[in-house]
Amino acid sequence: MTIDYAVKAAYDAAGHDPEELSDANLDVLVDAVTDAGIDARTLHPEHPIARAVEHRRAREAARAASVDKLAEKMAVSAAHEQRNSPEAVAARLAASMDRAVLTERFKIRARNTAVTLERQEEAARQRGDNPRAQSVSLADALAAGTPEVDWMITGLWKRGTNVVLSGPYKRGKSAVIAEVAAVLADGGRFMGQWPVKPSRGRLLIVDTEQGMAEVVEVLGRANITNVERVRIVDAAGQAGDWDLTIPENMDAAVEIVRSAGASVLVIDPLAPIFTAMGIDENSAAVQQPLEAFATLARRCNLDGVLISHHSGHGGGGRTRGNSAIPGWPAALWNITVRSEEMDAQRYFDAYGRGVNVPRGEINLTGGRLTYTSVLANTIEERISTERIEAEGHRRWAIDAITEHPGHPTMWHTDRLRDLGKTEPVIVALTTQAGHPTTVRISRNGLDAAIKRLEADGWIRNVSPQKNRTQWVAIPEDERPAPHPVVPVTNPFTTPADRDEHDGDLPPDGAPFTAPVDLFATPNC
């Protein structure tokens, strides 16, 4: 065999350690051994030639493994590039979108099915023991004849209907409820005027505001004879128990009403229930508790539900909050007052389907209310009230412009708003008849008063800009006589108000003569 002596010399110099040889020299050495026909496997493992051959095999195996690993990495990299190619990404997104759409459709169907089942169960709960309402033909209904109106309180409250009683705070709503309790328990005439058919069951009063002591005091003054026919639920501080949109509360209320043997339910007042439910009384959500009370009446076969609710500030006349509140009952009972004084005269009127009671004075005599119609004086009083309101706003406006000249109308109305944050802005007046009265100043009324002052020539605009106003007051000795205030009839009056007009007079006409100067020198 041919020996590369340079390789042999290198091997010898390395002390026969194959790891000290380069790959090229190791290959030459092993190839020479192979060519010489030497089988390294027959040599001792520690023989230099056997070690060289084994080391070369190990190097080749490591080289092969490295190549395989590199190939594997290249394959993984190629697969990664393929997976993240625009086409592959688009395909995965499309498949993911399809799965998401199917999942969402399933959720929507499941939710709709759950809502439907819940509504069906809720309708069954609300229906209670009553059968499902069925249709009847108009022909059969007409053949049966129109049923005679069954009044609980003649002219005011039909059996099977609901009533809302509104009025300013601390102005007699509880006294009216005590009067209702007295006549439904004992019979007689409501407020001494309207015949009453005693209820077939008890009257149940749910108090959500005053507390038992106050309710008992008010009812005690009414001198009710059949006191066992009136029951009370003290829900003050627990108005949330009468959130009947909760099924458990509805079931509990049905049990309370039935166990009391009640045929008439009174809720006094409604506002705490709104608060417990987290409902803004100005939102349409107020319909929910009202409808729940109608459901309670149906389930318990009540003759009627009366709910009291506060009216706005001032003299009252309109229930506070969303229009759904006065739109819910069959009849509206209103308490109004002439002024904000606590001892001011109270008035009562009512209107609704088949109900039309004009405004009349109500007074408490011997624990019972009496009603006296003031129909003959209503139009004159309304005109007088409008003139008083106009004069009060006029005086406040001219004083404000005199003290703070050079500002537009909005500045004065904003100032009024800021002043009213702490307490109402009130002007004291004395009528020509010598009666003291007060006027609460409003922003709308102030705006109208400034317009009238301009028309009368009591103020003028000194702004150099055409579209701006800067009001200053005319000196008092240069002011012309003011124009008379002509009251404008509100087109949205109640039926009782509309009926006040004489049939020979146009509804918006007012050929009534009244002195223009209704006032003496004011005490202010």
C-alpha positions in Angstrom: 0.0 0.0 0.0 1.0 3.6 -0.5 1.6 5.5 2.7 1.4 9.3 2.8 4.3 9.7 5.0 3.4 13.3 5.7 0.1 12.1 7.1 1.8 9.3 9.1 4.3 11.8 10.5 1.4 14.1 11.5 -0.4 11.2 13.1 2.7 10.1 15.0 3.3 13.7 16.1 -0.3 13.8 17.4 0.5 10.9 19.7 -1.9 8.7 17.6 -4.9 10.9 18.7 -7.3 11.1 15.8 -9.0 14.2 17.2 -5.8 16.1 16.6 -5.9 15.4 12.8 -7.8 17.5 10.3 -10.7 16.0 8.5 -8.5 15.8 5.3 -5.6 14.0 7.0 -7.9 11.7 8.8 -9.6 10.7 5.6 -6.3 10.0 3.9 -5.2 7.9 6.9 -8.4 5.8 7.1 -8.5 5.4 3.2 -4.9 4.1 3.3 -5.9 1.6 6.0 -8.8 0.5 4.0 -6.8 0.2 0.8 -4.3 -2.0 2.7 -7.1 -4.4 3.4 -7.0 -3.9 7.2 -10.2 -4.5 9.0 -10.2 -2.1 11.9 -12.9 -4.1 13.6 -10.4 -6.9 14.2 -8.0 -4.6 16.0 -8.1 -3.6 19.7 -10.4 -0.6 20.3 -7.5 1.3 21.7 -5.3 0.5 18.6 -4.4 3.8 16.9 -5.8 2.6 13.6 -9.0 1.4 15.2 -9.4 4.7 17.0 -8.8 6.6 13.8 -11.4 4.6 11.9 -13.9 5.0 14.8 -13.3 8.7 15.0 -13.8 9.1 11.3 -17.1 7.2 11.6 -18.2 9.4 14.5 -17.3 12.6 12.5 -19.3 11.4 9.5 -22.2 10.5 11.7 -22.1 13.9 13.3 -21.8 15.5 9.9 -24.8 13.5 8.7 -26.8 14.4 11.8 -25.9 18.1 11.3 -27.1 17.9 7.7 -30.3 16.2 8.8 -30.9 18.9 11.4 -30.2 21.6 8.9 -32.6 19.9 6.5 -35.2 19.7 9.2 -34.8 23.4 10.0 -35.1 24.3 6.4 -38.2 22.2 6.1 -39.7 23.9 9.2 -38.8 27.3 7.8 -40.3 26.5 4.5 -43.5 25.3 6.2 -43.6 28.5 8.3 -43.2 30.6 5.2 -45.9 28.6 3.5 -48.2 28.9 6.6 -47.7 32.7 6.7 -48.0 33.3 3.1 -50.8 35.8 2.1 -52.8 33.1 0.6 -52.6 30.8 3.6 -53.3 33.6 6.0 -56.3 34.7 3.9 -57.6 31.1 3.9 -57.2 30.8 7.7 -59.0 34.1 8.3 -61.8 33.0 6.0 -62.2 29.7 7.8 -62.0 31.5 11.2 -64.7 34.0 10.1 -67.0 31.2 9.0 -66.6 29.5 12.4 -67.2 32.8 14.2 -70.3 33.5 12.1 -71.7 30.0 12.8 -70.9 30.4 16.5 -72.5 33.8 16.7 -75.6 32.7 14.8 -75.9 29.8 17.3 -75.7 32.3 20.2 -78.3 34.6 18.7 -80.7 31.7 18.1 -80.1 30.4 21.6 -80.6 33.9 23.1 -83.8 34.5 21.1 -85.1 31.1 22.1 -84.3 31.9 25.8 -86.0 35.3 25.5 -89.1 33.8 23.9 -89.3 31.1 26.6 -88.8 33.7 29.3 -91.5 35.9 27.9 -93.9 33.0 27.6 -93.2 32.1 31.2 -93.6 35.7 32.3 -96.9 36.0 30.5 -98.1 32.9 32.2 -97.0 34.2 35.6 -98.8 37.5 35.0 -101.9 35.8 33.8 -101.9 33.7 37.0 -105.1 31.8 37.5 -106.9 33.9 34.8 -107.6 32.1 31.5 -105.9 33.4 28.3 -108.0 36.2 26.7 -109.9 35.0 23.6 -111.3 37.0 20.8 -115.0 37.8 20.5 -116.9 39.1 17.5 -118.2 42.7 17.4 -121.6 41.3 16.5 -121.7 39.2 19.7 -120.5 42.1 21.7 -123.2 44.4 20.3 -125.8 41.8 20.8 -124.9 41.5 24.5 -125.5 45.3 24.8 -123.3 48.0 26.2 -122.7 47.2 29.9 -123.9 49.8 32.3 -121.1 51.9 33.8 -120.4 50.7 37.3 -119.1 53.6 39.4 -117.3 53.1 42.7 -117.4 56.9 43.1 -120.0 58.3 40.7 -118.5 60.6 38.1 -114.9 60.1 39.4 -113.9 56.4 39.5 -115.3 53.6 37.4 -115.0 50.1 38.8 -112.2 48.1 37.1 -110.2 51.2 36.2 -107.1 53.0 37.6 -106.6 56.5 38.9 -103.6 58.7 39.3 -103.8 61.4 42.0 -101.3 64.2 41.5 -100.5 67.3 43.6 -97.7 69.4 45.1 -95.8 68.0 48.0 -97.5 68.4 51.4 -100.7 69.8 49.8 -103.4 67.3 50.6 -102.8 64.1 48.6 -102.8 62.0 51.8 -106.0 63.8 52.9 -107.7 62.8 49.6 -106.6 59.2 50.1 -108.0 59.3 53.7 -111.3 60.5 52.2 -111.3 57.7 49.7 -110.7 55.2 52.5 -113.5 56.6 54.5 -116.2 56.5 51.8 -115.2 53.1 50.4 -115.3 51.7 53.9 -118.4 53.5 55.3 -120.2 54.7 52.2 -121.6 58.2 51.8 -120.5 60.9 49.5 -116.9 61.6 48.4 -116.0 65.1 49.6 -119.7 65.5 50.3 -120.6 65.6 46.6 -120.3 62.3 44.8 -122.2 59.2 45.7 -120.1 56.1 46.6 -120.8 52.4 46.3 -118.8 50.7 49.1 -116.2 48.3 47.8 -116.9 44.6 47.9 -113.6 44.0 49.7 -111.1 45.9 51.8 -109.0 48.9 50.9 -105.3 48.2 51.0 -103.0 51.2 51.4 -99.3 50.6 50.6 -97.4 53.6 52.1 -93.9 54.0 50.6 -92.9 57.3 52.1 -94.5 58.5 55.4 -94.3 55.6 57.7 -97.0 53.9 59.8 -97.4 56.6 62.4 -98.1 59.4 59.9 -100.5 57.2 57.9 -102.4 56.2 61.0 -102.6 59.9 62.1 -104.1 61.0 58.8 -106.6 58.1 58.6 -107.5 58.6 62.2 -108.6 62.1 61.5 -111.1 60.8 58.9 -113.2 59.2 61.6 -113.7 55.9 59.7 -116.3 53.7 61.3 -115.6 50.4 59.6 -111.8 50.5 60.3 -111.5 46.7 59.8 -112.2 47.4 56.1 -108.9 49.3 55.7 -105.5 47.7 55.8 -102.1 49.2 55.7 -98.7 48.0 54.4 -95.8 50.1 55.8 -93.3 50.0 52.9 -91.4 53.2 53.8 -87.8 52.5 53.2 -88.7 49.2 51.5 -90.3 50.5 48.3 -88.1 48.0 46.3 -90.4 45.2 47.6 -93.1 46.8 45.4 -91.0 46.6 42.2 -93.5 44.2 40.6 -91.4 43.8 37.5 -89.5 41.2 39.7 -91.5 37.9 39.5 -90.9 37.1 43.2 -92.2 40.6 44.3 -95.2 40.1 42.0 -96.0 36.8 43.6 -95.6 38.2 47.1 -97.8 41.2 46.3 -100.5 38.9 44.9 -100.4 37.0 48.2 -100.5 40.2 50.3 -103.5 41.5 48.4 -105.4 38.2 48.4 -104.7 37.5 52.1 -105.9 41.1 53.0 -109.2 40.4 51.1 -108.6 43.7 49.2 -110.6 44.8 46.2 -109.0 48.3 46.0 -105.3 49.1 46.1 -103.7 52.5 46.9 -100.0 53.2 46.3 -98.9 56.3 48.1 -96.7 57.6 46.5 -95.1 56.3 43.3 -91.8 58.1 43.3 -90.0 55.9 45.9 -90.7 52.8 43.7 -89.0 54.6 40.8 -86.0 55.4 43.0 -85.7 51.7 44.2 -85.9 50.5 40.6 -83.3 53.0 39.4 -85.7 54.6 37.0 -85.7 58.2 36.0 -89.3 59.4 36.3 -88.7 61.4 33.1 -87.9 58.3 31.0 -90.3 56.0 29.2 -89.2 53.2 31.6 -91.9 54.5 34.0 -94.4 52.4 32.0 -92.9 49.2 33.4 -94.0 49.5 37.0 -97.4 51.0 36.0 -98.1 48.0 33.7 -97.0 45.7 36.5 -99.6 47.3 38.8 -102.2 46.7 36.1 -101.1 43.1 36.0 -101.5 42.8 39.7 -105.0 44.3 39.5 -105.9 41.7 36.9 -104.5 38.8 38.8 -106.2 39.8 42.0 -109.4 40.9 40.3 -109.2 44.3 41.9 -111.9 46.9 41.4 -109.3 49.6 40.9 -105.8 50.9 41.7 -105.2 54.5 42.9 -101.6 55.8 42.7 -100.5 59.1 44.1 -97.7 61.0 42.4 -96.1 64.4 43.0 -96.8 67.3 40.6 -94.1 69.9 39.7 -93.1 72.9 41.7 -95.5 75.8 42.0 -99.3 75.4 42.1 -99.4 71.9 40.6 -101.7 70.9 37.8 -99.5 68.4 36.0 -98.0 65.1 37.1 -94.2 65.2 37.4 -92.2 63.1 35.0 -92.8 61.2 31.7 -96.1 61.6 29.9 -96.7 57.8 30.3 -97.7 58.5 34.0 -100.8 60.6 33.2 -101.5 58.5 30.1 -101.8 55.3 32.1 -104.9 55.7 34.2 -108.5 56.1 33.1 -108.9 59.2 35.2 -106.6 61.9 36.6 -107.3 63.6 39.9 -105.4 66.9 40.5 -104.8 68.9 43.5 -103.7 72.5 42.8 -102.9 75.5 45.0 -103.1 79.2 44.3 -99.6 80.0 45.6 -96.6 78.3 47.2 -97.7 79.4 50.7 -98.3 76.3 52.9 -101.7 77.6 54.0 -102.8 78.5 50.4 -106.2 77.4 49.2 -106.4 73.9 47.8 -108.3 73.0 44.7 -109.5 69.7 43.2 -110.4 68.8 39.6 -110.6 65.5 37.7 -110.8 64.4 34.1 -110.5 61.3 32.0 -112.7 58.8 30.1 -116.2 59.7 31.3 -114.8 61.9 34.1 -115.0 65.7 33.9 -115.0 67.5 37.3 -114.2 71.2 37.1 -111.9 72.9 39.6 -113.3 73.5 43.0 -112.1 74.4 46.4 -111.4 71.6 48.9 -111.4 72.2 52.7 -110.8 70.0 55.7 -113.7 70.1 58.1 -113.9 67.7 61.0 -111.3 65.4 59.5 -113.2 65.1 56.2 -112.8 66.9 52.9 -115.5 69.0 51.3 -115.6 70.2 47.7 -117.2 73.5 46.5 -117.4 74.2 42.8 -115.9 77.5 41.7 -116.9 77.1 38.1 -118.5 80.6 37.8 -115.3 82.3 38.9 -112.8 80.1 37.1 -112.3 82.1 34.0 -112.0 85.4 35.9 -109.6 83.8 38.3 -107.4 82.4 35.5 -107.2 85.8 33.9 -106.4 87.4 37.2 -103.7 84.8 37.9 -102.1 85.3 34.5 -102.1 89.0 35.1 -100.5 88.6 38.5 -97.9 86.2 37.0 -97.1 88.7 34.3 -96.9 91.7 36.7 -94.5 89.8 39.0 -92.2 88.9 36.2 -92.4 92.4 34.7 -91.3 94.0 38.0 -88.4 91.6 38.6 -87.2 92.1 35.0 -87.2 95.9 35.0 -85.4 95.9 38.4 -82.8 93.4 37.1 -82.2 95.5 33.9 -82.0 98.7 35.9 -79.4 97.2 38.3 -77.4 95.3 35.6 -77.7 97.3 32.3 -76.1 96.4 29.0 -76.7 92.6 29.1 -78.8 90.4 26.7 -81.9 88.5 27.7 -79.9 85.2 28.1 -77.6 86.8 30.6 -80.6 87.7 32.8 -82.2 84.3 32.5 -78.9 82.6 33.3 -78.6 84.9 36.4 -82.1 83.9 37.4 -81.1 80.2 37.1 -78.1 80.7 39.2 -80.0 82.6 41.9 -82.6 79.8 41.9 -80.1 77.1 42.7 -80.2 78.0 46.4 -83.8 79.0 46.8 -86.7 80.0 44.5 -86.8 83.6 43.3 -90.0 85.1 44.7 -91.7 88.5 44.1 -94.2 89.7 46.7 -97.2 91.6 45.4 -100.4 93.1 46.8 -103.5 93.0 44.7 -105.8 95.9 44.2 -108.2 94.2 46.7 -105.4 94.3 49.3 -104.6 90.6 49.3 -100.9 89.7 49.6 -99.6 87.2 47.0 -96.4 85.9 45.6 -95.1 85.1 42.2 -92.3 82.6 41.5 -90.1 83.9 38.8 -89.3 81.5 35.9 -86.9 81.8 33.0 -89.7 81.5 30.4 -91.7 84.1 32.2 -88.7 86.4 32.5 -88.0 86.1 28.7 -91.7 87.0 28.0 -91.5 89.9 30.4 -88.5 91.4 28.7 -90.2 91.2 25.4 -93.3 93.0 26.9 -91.0 95.7 28.4 -89.5 96.3 25.0 -92.9 96.5 23.4 -94.1 99.0 26.1 -91.0 101.2 25.6 -89.7 100.6 29.1 -86.3 99.3 27.9 -84.2 99.7 24.8 -81.5 97.9 23.0 -78.2 99.9 22.9 -76.1 97.3 21.2 -74.3 98.6 18.1 -74.5 95.1 16.5 -77.7 94.2 14.6 -78.1 90.7 15.9 -77.2 91.3 19.6 -79.1 92.9 22.5 -77.9 95.0 25.3 -80.9 96.1 27.4 -81.0 99.3 29.4 -84.0 100.7 31.3 -85.7 103.9 30.3 -85.8 106.4 33.2 -89.0 105.9 35.2 -90.4 109.4 34.5 -90.0 108.8 30.7 -91.8 105.4 30.6 -95.1 105.3 28.7 -98.1 103.6 30.2 -97.8 99.8 29.7 -100.1 97.9 27.3 -102.7 95.7 29.0 -101.7 92.0 29.4 -104.1 89.9 27.3 -104.2 86.3 28.6 -103.6 83.6 26.0 -105.8 80.5 26.5 -103.7 77.3 26.6 -104.9 75.1 23.7 -104.0 72.0 25.9 -106.4 72.7 28.6 -108.2 69.9 30.4 -111.8 69.0 29.4 -112.9 70.7 32.6 -111.2 73.9 31.5 -112.7 73.7 28.0 -116.2 73.3 29.4 -115.8 76.5 31.3 -116.3 78.6 28.2 -119.8 79.7 27.4 -121.2 78.0 24.4 -121.9 81.3 22.7 -118.2 82.4 23.0 -115.3 81.2 20.9 -113.0 78.9 22.9 -110.0 81.1 22.6 -111.9 84.4 22.7 -112.1 86.3 25.9 -114.5 89.2 25.8 -114.1 89.5 29.5 -113.3 92.9 30.9 -111.1 93.2 33.9 -109.2 96.2 35.3 -105.8 96.4 33.8 -104.2 97.6 37.1 -104.9 94.8 39.5 -102.2 95.9 41.9 -101.6 98.4 44.6 -98.1 99.4 45.6 -96.2 96.2 46.3 -94.9 95.3 49.7 -91.4 94.5 48.5 
